[in-house]
Amino acid sequence: MYFDTKYRRAIWGVSAAIFMILLTTMIIWRIYVPTPPYYIPTSESTNNGIIYGLIFVLIGPAFVEFSNVRWLRGVDVNAPRLLRDVTETVQSGIPLIRALEEASTRDYGPISKHLQTAMVKFNLTSDLELSLKWLGEKLVRPSMKRITSILIEAYRTGGDFIEILNSSVGIFNDIAEFNEERNSQMKPYMLIVYLGSFVFLIISWLLLTKFLAPMVSSSTDPFILDSWIVTKTLDIAYYRAILFWAAIMEAIFGGLIVGKIVDGKVAAGMIHSIILLLVTVILFNTINI
């Protein structure tokens, strides 16, 4: 499914409104009020509530952006296939219009539905150029717009245009192979971002359970207090909150970076941010101090 700009803006607007309502509710009900010396929420339930609310707000936009990226990628993958099949059909002696009608009965992912509609428009109006222009606009991607332009020019010129189509097929196949190779090369960077978040979570667990918790507990020992080894130790919940929010920031921005690296769009990484946020919340809720 592809969401047009107006639907994307509507979903983003609704999510922003929900976020403002949740924020206002927290302020009115005094769920969290910044107080010295910590200023950040140290209650585990408060932190969990904030993050669960953030995840709920992000689900809608994340689904929209993820769905759009998958849809557009499907167009890029199937566009060369469509041009190749049409070219092969024309080479067999079938007219271009008939080749497009046959192609509309095949599966080209997101292209198929709009191609069928374009052929219906052609049958009603007998204007192939207008139908193909509409197809290029509806499929959004530059690759599909170029392909429809090539088909329009081929239809206009008539005669022997098979050589032009063959050259175009070669060019678009090369572009598709380049994009596929680039995507395969970018996937390891996604794993690096995920690995970085997991490493930070493991370090946080070690700091809390093996270093900070023993240090805080030992600060209550009168012998250690007299020796001035540990002084001015803050509440362990404060250290936990610092590491928790640091992990949350890394999860959010790490996911957005993955979206930019893999899909070329920052907003497409929100689905990765949600996954990392869930992992972070689950891990910190399993840490017993």
N, C-alpha and C positions, 0 to 999 in steps of 0.2 A: 504494500500500500504506500502511495506517495501522497503526502500532505502538502497542499499548496500554501503559499505564503500567508494567506489570510487565516487559514486554519492553524498554522504554526504560531502566528501571532496571538490568536485567540487562546490556544493552549498555554503559551508562555504567560499571557496576561492572567489567566485563571490561576496558574501556579504562583505567580507573584502575589496575587490577591490573597491566596490561602496562606502564603508565608507571612504577609503583613498581619493577617488575622491571628495567626499563631503567636507572632511576636508581641502583638498588642495584648493578647490574653495572658502571656507570661508576665508582662509588666503590670497589668491590672490585678491579677491574682497574686502578684509578688512571689511567683515561683522562683525567680532568680533576681536578686538585687545586688549589684556590685558593692561589696563591703571590704574595707581594709582588714588585714594586710594582703589578702589574696586577690580580690577583685574578679577572679574567674570562678565559675561554679565548681565547687569541690564535691558536691553530692553526686553519687553514682547514678541515682535515679533521675536527677535533673539533667545530667549529661546525656543519659540514654534517651530521655524524652526529647531533648533538643535534636539529637542526631536522627532519631526515628521520624521526627517531624520533618527534618531536612530531606530525608530519603523519600518520604511520602510526597513532598513538594516536587522533587526532581524526577519522580517516576514518569509523569506525563510527558514533559519535554524530552527526557531520555528516550522514551519509546518512539516519539515522533522523529527525532534526529536519527536514531538507529534504523528505523524503518526506511526513512528517506535515503540514507547512505546505502543500505542493502538494495533498494529499488534502483537507484542510479547506477550502482555497480552492475546490477543485472542487465541494465540497458547497454552499458559499455561492453559487457561480455558477449551479448547476443547480437549486437549491431553488425559486427563483421560476419557472423554466421548468416544473418539475413541477406546481406549483400552478396555473399558467396553463393547461397542457394538460388537467389534470383538470377545471378550471372550464369550459373550452370543450367538453369532452366531455359534461359534465353539462348544459350549456345545450342541447345537441343532443337531449336527451331520454333519455340513457342513465343508469341508476342509478349512484350514487357507487361502489358496490363494483365494478361492471363497468368504470367509468372507471379505477379504480385498477389493475385487472387489465390493461387495455389499456396503461396507462402503464408497467407493469412489463416490457412487451416492447420499450420504447424505450430509447434511450441517454441516460442522465442522469449520465454519468461515474461517480463513486464511489457515487452513490445507487442505481444500477440493481441491483447485486447484492443489496443489503440489502432493496430494495423487492420483488424477486422472492422472497426468503426470507420476508418479512413476509406476502406473499400466500399462500405455501405454508402458513405457520402458520395463516392465516385459514381456508384450505380444510380443514385438519385439525381445528381447534378451533371454527370458526364464531364466533370472538370477534374482531371487527374492532378494537374498542377496545384490547384487549391487544396485538394485532399492531402497531397503529400506535404505541402507547407504546413497544414494543420497538424499532421502527424509529427513533423519535426518540432513544432512548438510544444506539443503536448508531452513529448518525451524529453524535453528540457536539455538533454546532454548535447554538447557541441558535436560529438561524433555522429549522433543521429541526424542532426541538422545538416551536416555535410553530406551524409549519405542520401538524404532526401533531395538535396540540391543536385547531386550527381544524377539521381534517377530522373529528376525533372529535366535536366539538360539532355540526358539520353533520349527522353521521350520527345523533346522538342526537335532534336537534330534528325532522329530517325536514321535510316540507313545502317551502315555497319559501325555500331558503337560497342561491339563486344570487346575490342581491344582496350577501350577506355575503362570498361567495367572490370576487366581483368587486372589492369594496372591499379585501379582503386581497391580491388580486393587485396592485392599484395600489400598496398600501403596500410590498410586498416588492420590486416593480420599482423604486420610488423608492430603497429601501435599497441594492439592487444597483447602481443607477446612481451613487449616492453613493460606494459602496466602490470602484467602478471609477474614478471621477474622482479619488478620494483616492490610489489606487495609481499612477495616471498622474502625479499631482503629486509623489509621493514619489520616483519613479525618477530625476529629475535629481540628487537628493541622493546617491543611490548613486554616480552618475558623479563627483560632487564628491569623495567619499571615495576612489574609485579614482584620480582625478586627483591628489589630495593625496599619495597613496602614491607615484605615479610621479614627481611633482615632487621629493619627498624623495630618491628613488633617483637622479634625475639630479643633484641637488645633491651627494649623497654621491660620485657618480662624479667630478664636477668637483673637489670638495675633495681627493679622494685622488690623482687623476692630474695636476691642474694646480697644486695648491698644496702639499699635505702631502708628496707624493713628492719634488718638487724641493727643498723645504725640508730634508727629512731627508737627502737625498743631498748637499746643499751643506754640511750640518753637519760632514761629514768633511773638508772642505777646510781645510787648515791656515791659509790666509790669512783665511778667514772666522772660524775659531775664535779667531785672535789679535785680531780686531776686535770680538769679543764681540757680534756681530750675532745669532747663533743660539746659544743656550746651553740646556743641560738638555733637549735634544730626545729624546723617547722613541722606542721602536721603532715603525716604520711599521705593523707588524702590530697594535699596540695601538690606533692610530687607526682602522685598518680594522675591528677588532673592535667598537669603540665605535659606529661608524656602522652596522655590521651589526646589532648587537643593538637599536639604536634603530629601525632599519627593521623588524626583526622585531616589536618592540612595536607599532609603528604598524600593521603588517599584521594582527596579531591583534585589537587593539582596534578598528581601522577596520572589519574584517569584522563584528565583533559589533555595532558601531553601525549598519552597513548592515542587519543583520537586524532590529534594533529599529525602524529607520525604515520599512523597506519592508514587513516582515511582522509587526511589532508584537511580536516575540519575540527576545530576545538570542541564544538558542541557535540560532535559524535562520540566524544570520549566520556560523556556523562554516564553511560551505561557501565563503563569500567570504574568510574568513581563510585557508583552505587555498590558495585561488587566489593570494592576495597573497603568502603565504609562498613558494610555488613560484616566483613571479616574482622575489621578493627574492633567493632563493638562486641562481637562474640568473644574475641580473645580477651579483651579487657574485662569482660564479665566473668571470665573463667579464672582470672588471677585472684587468688586468695592470699590476703596479707594478714 
